[in-house]
């Protein structure tokens, strides 16, 4: 029935962010035409959280070792937006895309559904 998910990041500098996703995060991609890149994501999972506020969506990239992932990404030129913080569900940090948008990363402490 469902064959995948398509995530959209809106950007003030899409070309620079696409280059970052391709060259820094090393995400495979296909050209959908005229240089419009669509990136392959790692296995994904979906959680539904309750809210009293306006419903929203969030996008995180997951990793097995947050400290090592941040080290590798900064070695490739990524800028760390926020240092690692620990919560009951995992450890989280954020990197900044060239457009200025923030991309959260996290190392889960909970069982993952994608593996």
Backbone as a chain_set.jsonl record, in Angstrom:
{"seq": "XXXXXXXXXXXXXXXXXXXXXXXXXXXXXXXXXXXXXXXXXXXXXXXXXXXXXXXXXXXXXXXXXXXXXXXXXXXXXXXXXXXXXXXXXXXXXXXXXXXXXXXXXXXXXXXXXXX", "coords": {"N": [[0.827, -1.185, 0.0], [1.608, 1.551, 1.077], [4.5, 2.917, -0.269], [6.702, 4.451, 0.318], [8.105, 7.516, 1.646], [7.982, 11.019, 1.159], [9.885, 13.707, 1.813], [9.925, 17.203, 2.231], [12.04, 19.94, 2.217], [11.863, 23.296, 2.625], [13.653, 26.016, 1.315], [15.733, 28.924, 1.483], [17.937, 29.066, -0.056], [18.13, 26.914, -2.126], [19.853, 25.635, -3.98], [22.405, 25.697, -2.746], [21.841, 24.244, -0.412], [21.135, 21.778, -1.536], [23.603, 21.038, -2.634], [25.068, 20.76, -0.255], [23.673, 18.597, 0.962], [24.286, 16.62, -0.892], [27.165, 16.627, -1.012], [28.249, 16.941, 1.608], [26.613, 15.538, 3.462], [26.581, 13.268, 1.998], [24.397, 12.093, 0.622], [22.79, 9.911, -1.552], [21.369, 10.503, -4.811], [18.846, 11.31, -7.279], [18.323, 12.775, -10.479], [15.593, 14.573, -11.133], [15.011, 15.952, -13.342], [16.18, 18.693, -15.235], [18.24, 19.285, -13.409], [17.076, 19.101, -10.932], [17.386, 17.8, -7.947], [16.557, 14.859, -6.155], [16.783, 13.38, -3.084], [18.055, 10.358, -1.668], [17.027, 8.912, 1.289], [18.049, 7.518, 4.458], [16.74, 4.482, 6.046], [13.54, 5.076, 7.488], [11.427, 6.253, 10.139], [8.257, 6.894, 11.725], [6.754, 8.908, 14.124], [4.073, 9.754, 16.309], [3.215, 12.424, 18.177], [1.535, 13.782, 21.025], [-0.062, 17.022, 21.22], [-0.794, 20.204, 22.603], [-0.754, 22.496, 21.294], [-0.544, 24.049, 18.033], [-0.762, 21.641, 15.501], [2.123, 20.16, 14.013], [4.978, 19.302, 11.937], [8.098, 17.612, 12.228], [11.516, 17.094, 11.31], [14.106, 14.899, 11.651], [17.449, 13.704, 11.369], [18.722, 10.514, 11.992], [21.271, 8.828, 13.9], [23.844, 6.428, 14.818], [25.95, 7.085, 16.495], [26.217, 9.98, 17.833], [28.215, 11.892, 18.576], [30.425, 11.112, 16.992], [29.309, 11.353, 14.439], [28.782, 14.132, 14.327], [31.431, 15.02, 14.519], [32.517, 14.009, 12.094], [30.922, 15.395, 10.228], [31.504, 18.106, 10.792], [34.17, 18.103, 10.086], [33.881, 18.058, 7.38], [32.996, 20.542, 6.9], [30.53, 21.291, 7.946], [28.476, 23.337, 10.0], [27.982, 23.442, 13.431], [24.982, 23.966, 14.971], [23.704, 23.671, 17.427], [24.979, 22.385, 20.42], [25.348, 19.017, 21.682], [22.609, 17.71, 23.484], [21.08, 15.886, 26.101], [18.296, 13.776, 26.483], [15.503, 11.861, 27.776], [14.762, 10.262, 25.636], [16.911, 10.272, 23.889], [19.998, 11.573, 22.443], [20.638, 14.798, 21.209], [21.582, 17.052, 18.615], [22.213, 19.876, 16.465], [22.792, 20.824, 13.076], [23.733, 23.451, 10.811], [22.329, 24.294, 7.739], [23.554, 25.52, 4.54], [21.729, 27.519, 3.73], [20.905, 28.59, 6.075], [18.962, 27.337, 7.483], [18.088, 25.004, 10.092], [19.101, 21.716, 10.829], [18.145, 19.057, 12.63], [19.845, 16.428, 14.378], [19.825, 13.147, 15.746], [20.64, 10.675, 18.228], [19.041, 7.907, 19.01], [17.719, 6.593, 22.101], [15.754, 4.829, 22.431], [14.121, 1.801, 21.243], [14.382, 1.294, 17.733], [12.21, 1.616, 14.917], [12.861, 1.283, 12.3], [14.811, -0.606, 11.815]], "CA": [[0.0, 0.0, 0.0], [2.517, 2.704, 1.115], [5.796, 2.476, -0.797], [7.78, 5.315, 0.773], [7.725, 8.839, 2.133], [8.673, 12.11, 0.462], [10.068, 14.827, 2.74], [10.276, 18.436, 1.527], [12.64, 21.025, 2.992], [11.799, 24.571, 1.912], [14.945, 26.655, 1.529], [15.992, 30.241, 0.881], [19.042, 28.837, -0.992], [17.965, 25.492, -2.424], [21.032, 25.098, -4.668], [23.459, 25.481, -1.748], [21.425, 23.157, 0.468], [21.252, 20.53, -2.299], [25.033, 20.727, -2.695], [25.422, 20.299, 1.087], [23.11, 17.26, 1.131], [25.022, 15.709, -1.773], [28.607, 16.569, -0.78], [28.616, 16.852, 3.025], [25.9, 14.405, 4.047], [26.792, 12.123, 1.092], [23.131, 11.438, 0.293], [22.599, 9.572, -2.948], [20.272, 11.291, -5.383], [18.479, 11.182, -8.685], [17.948, 14.036, -11.105], [14.209, 14.466, -11.592], [14.923, 16.763, -14.556], [16.692, 20.063, -15.154], [19.084, 19.454, -12.232], [16.268, 19.06, -9.704], [17.818, 16.591, -7.253], [15.763, 14.249, -5.1], [17.773, 12.641, -2.308], [17.742, 9.095, -1.001], [17.177, 8.975, 2.741], [18.185, 6.217, 5.115], [15.458, 3.988, 6.558], [12.826, 6.129, 8.206], [10.307, 5.869, 10.99], [7.306, 7.97, 11.968], [6.166, 8.921, 15.462], [2.983, 10.718, 16.483], [3.28, 12.963, 19.536], [0.394, 14.649, 21.36], [0.236, 18.44, 21.367], [-1.871, 21.13, 22.967], [-0.607, 23.629, 20.38], [-0.826, 23.818, 16.622], [-0.072, 20.467, 14.967], [3.259, 20.477, 13.147], [5.845, 18.188, 11.586], [9.523, 17.835, 12.451], [12.364, 16.189, 10.554], [15.401, 14.647, 12.273], [18.267, 12.616, 10.855], [19.142, 9.665, 13.103], [22.59, 8.215, 13.774], [24.197, 5.494, 15.89], [26.936, 7.709, 17.37], [26.058, 11.408, 17.552], [29.491, 12.603, 18.681], [31.228, 10.787, 15.817], [28.644, 11.942, 13.273], [29.06, 15.573, 14.358], [32.861, 15.185, 14.21], [32.701, 13.797, 10.659], [30.267, 16.466, 9.476], [32.254, 19.355, 10.952], [35.392, 17.948, 9.292], [33.498, 18.339, 5.998], [32.578, 21.937, 6.796], [29.221, 21.583, 8.538], [28.472, 24.205, 11.177], [27.116, 22.946, 14.497], [24.066, 25.01, 15.438], [23.527, 23.478, 18.868], [25.747, 21.278, 20.974], [24.546, 17.864, 22.084], [21.853, 17.693, 24.731], [20.564, 14.546, 26.361], [16.926, 13.656, 27.002], [15.169, 10.46, 28.042], [14.59, 9.558, 24.372], [18.151, 10.221, 23.123], [20.903, 12.719, 22.438], [20.29, 15.609, 20.043], [22.365, 18.237, 18.239], [21.732, 20.398, 15.189], [23.744, 21.46, 12.178], [23.127, 24.508, 10.01], [22.457, 24.186, 6.294], [24.054, 26.774, 3.967], [20.657, 28.516, 3.649], [20.628, 29.092, 7.41], [18.022, 26.433, 8.154], [18.691, 24.095, 11.053], [18.767, 20.316, 10.618], [18.436, 18.303, 13.851], [20.363, 15.068, 14.345], [19.732, 12.537, 17.067], [20.989, 9.292, 18.511], [17.944, 7.463, 19.872], [17.911, 5.642, 23.192], [14.628, 3.918, 22.351], [14.182, 0.873, 20.119], [13.998, 1.947, 16.487], [11.271, 0.859, 14.097], [13.351, 1.132, 10.925], [15.806, -1.664, 11.647]], "C": [[0.877, 1.256, 0.0], [3.888, 2.221, 0.683], [6.964, 3.328, -0.325], [7.219, 6.6, 1.329], [8.545, 9.87, 1.377], [8.698, 13.306, 1.413], [10.481, 16.039, 1.921], [10.862, 19.417, 2.529], [12.535, 22.288, 2.139], [13.032, 25.374, 2.296], [15.023, 28.014, 0.857], [17.178, 30.174, -0.081], [19.084, 27.349, -1.313], [19.209, 24.898, -3.088], [22.149, 24.795, -3.67], [23.099, 24.331, -0.815], [21.498, 21.814, -0.253], [22.708, 20.092, -2.394], [25.515, 20.17, -1.352], [24.924, 18.868, 1.311], [23.886, 16.231, 0.303], [26.469, 15.527, -1.32], [29.022, 16.421, 0.68], [27.925, 15.668, 3.685], [26.019, 13.134, 3.199], [25.506, 11.367, 0.788], [23.079, 11.16, -1.205], [21.409, 10.342, -3.493], [19.991, 10.873, -6.803], [18.125, 12.571, -9.182], [16.559, 13.852, -11.685], [13.983, 15.276, -12.869], [15.409, 18.161, -14.307], [17.516, 20.312, -13.899], [18.346, 19.435, -10.907], [16.569, 17.747, -8.989], [16.811, 16.156, -6.195], [16.689, 13.264, -4.406], [17.216, 11.374, -1.687], [17.99, 9.29, 0.489], [17.42, 7.578, 3.288], [16.815, 5.72, 5.567], [14.841, 4.999, 7.524], [11.755, 5.532, 9.1], [9.467, 7.109, 11.275], [6.746, 7.827, 13.373], [5.068, 9.976, 15.495], [2.984, 11.133, 17.946], [2.043, 13.813, 19.811], [0.857, 16.098, 21.463], [-1.006, 19.195, 21.809], [-1.863, 22.329, 22.029], [-1.013, 23.264, 18.97], [-0.088, 22.573, 16.15], [1.029, 20.888, 13.992], [4.01, 19.201, 12.813], [7.283, 18.59, 11.897], [10.287, 16.779, 11.676], [13.716, 16.099, 11.245], [16.139, 13.588, 11.459], [18.79, 11.844, 12.054], [20.537, 9.103, 12.827], [22.85, 7.305, 14.961], [25.139, 6.114, 16.91], [26.957, 9.204, 17.055], [27.39, 12.144, 17.583], [30.36, 12.355, 17.446], [30.619, 11.386, 14.552], [28.915, 13.436, 13.204], [30.52, 15.833, 14.009], [33.092, 15.047, 12.704], [32.1, 14.932, 9.835], [31.006, 17.788, 9.606], [33.574, 19.293, 10.191], [35.129, 18.234, 7.815], [32.96, 19.759, 5.827], [31.225, 22.27, 7.37], [29.4, 22.441, 9.79], [27.495, 23.637, 12.202], [26.29, 24.109, 15.017], [23.864, 24.907, 16.944], [24.304, 22.249, 19.303], [24.8, 20.184, 21.451], [23.874, 18.084, 23.431], [21.243, 16.308, 24.867], [19.169, 14.629, 26.966], [16.653, 12.172, 27.233], [15.101, 9.638, 26.762], [15.86, 9.477, 23.539], [18.985, 11.47, 23.281], [20.708, 13.462, 21.13], [21.284, 16.744, 19.872], [21.784, 18.719, 16.914], [22.892, 20.963, 14.396], [22.988, 22.492, 11.35], [23.391, 24.232, 8.531], [22.979, 25.515, 5.741], [23.002, 27.882, 3.891], [20.368, 29.166, 4.993], [19.639, 28.236, 8.173], [18.781, 25.483, 9.076], [18.185, 22.675, 10.797], [19.138, 19.531, 11.872], [18.924, 16.883, 13.558], [20.1, 14.457, 15.705], [20.107, 11.078, 17.079], [19.941, 8.779, 19.479], [18.416, 6.525, 20.98], [16.824, 4.571, 23.156], [14.84, 2.906, 21.228], [13.737, 1.598, 18.844], [13.112, 1.013, 15.655], [11.836, 0.553, 12.719], [14.321, -0.019, 10.746], [15.299, -2.916, 12.154]], "O": [[0.89, 1.974, -1.0], [4.39, 1.225, 1.205], [8.116, 2.958, -0.55], [6.006, 6.756, 1.467], [9.687, 9.604, 1.001], [7.652, 13.848, 1.769], [11.3, 15.919, 1.01], [10.258, 19.694, 3.565], [13.074, 22.329, 1.033], [13.414, 25.411, 3.466], [14.447, 28.225, -0.21], [17.408, 31.115, -0.841], [19.954, 26.62, -0.838], [19.58, 23.765, -2.784], [22.773, 23.736, -3.749], [23.963, 23.526, -0.465], [21.882, 20.812, 0.351], [23.013, 18.908, -2.25], [26.286, 19.211, -1.322], [25.674, 18.021, 1.797], [24.111, 15.107, 0.751], [26.954, 14.398, -1.25], [30.063, 15.824, 0.957], [28.565, 14.882, 4.384], [25.609, 12.056, 3.628], [25.514, 10.139, 0.704], [23.296, 12.054, -2.023], [20.544, 10.782, -2.736], [20.782, 10.18, -7.443], [17.687, 13.43, -8.418], [16.365, 13.071, -12.616], [12.879, 15.281, -13.414], [15.091, 18.759, -13.279], [17.505, 21.423, -13.368], [18.935, 19.724, -9.866], [16.062, 16.696, -9.382], [16.284, 16.975, -5.441], [17.306, 12.417, -5.052], [16.069, 11.324, -1.244], [19.045, 9.779, 0.893], [17.049, 6.582, 2.668], [15.832, 6.456, 5.483], [15.542, 5.679, 8.272], [11.245, 4.442, 8.843], [9.923, 8.236, 11.083], [6.312, 6.744, 13.766], [5.139, 10.977, 14.782], [2.781, 10.311, 18.839], [1.555, 14.496, 18.911], [2.022, 16.369, 21.756], [-2.126, 18.855, 21.428], [-2.831, 23.086, 21.967], [-1.735, 22.292, 18.745], [1.116, 22.461, 16.382], [0.876, 21.853, 13.243], [3.707, 18.136, 13.352], [7.636, 19.767, 11.834], [9.768, 15.694, 11.415], [14.399, 17.11, 11.407], [15.515, 12.676, 10.918], [19.25, 12.443, 13.026], [20.932, 8.927, 11.674], [22.169, 7.39, 15.983], [25.132, 5.715, 18.074], [27.633, 9.639, 16.123], [27.664, 12.948, 16.692], [30.962, 13.288, 16.914], [31.346, 11.875, 13.687], [29.243, 13.956, 12.138], [30.816, 16.776, 13.274], [33.783, 15.871, 12.105], [32.7, 15.379, 8.857], [31.125, 18.522, 8.626], [34.052, 20.316, 9.701], [36.044, 18.609, 7.08], [32.52, 20.135, 4.741], [30.797, 23.422, 7.296], [30.365, 22.279, 10.536], [26.332, 23.381, 11.89], [26.838, 25.122, 15.454], [23.853, 25.915, 17.65], [24.286, 21.212, 18.639], [23.599, 20.408, 21.604], [24.483, 18.573, 24.382], [20.931, 15.648, 23.877], [18.903, 15.448, 27.846], [17.49, 11.327, 26.916], [15.356, 8.434, 26.793], [15.912, 8.707, 22.579], [18.72, 12.314, 24.137], [20.622, 12.849, 20.066], [21.766, 17.321, 20.846], [20.954, 18.037, 16.313], [23.845, 21.505, 14.955], [21.768, 22.42, 11.206], [24.524, 23.972, 8.125], [22.859, 26.54, 6.411], [23.344, 29.061, 3.977], [19.668, 30.177, 5.057], [19.49, 28.391, 9.385], [19.96, 25.199, 8.865], [16.993, 22.461, 10.577], [20.323, 19.353, 12.156], [18.47, 16.233, 12.616], [20.142, 15.157, 16.716], [19.926, 10.348, 16.104], [19.94, 9.166, 20.648], [19.376, 5.772, 20.818], [16.964, 3.522, 23.784], [15.666, 3.138, 20.345], [12.82, 2.418, 18.879], [13.255, -0.209, 15.693], [11.342, -0.344, 12.037], [14.628, -0.379, 9.61], [15.994, -3.931, 12.102]]}, "num_chains": 1, "name": "protein.A"}
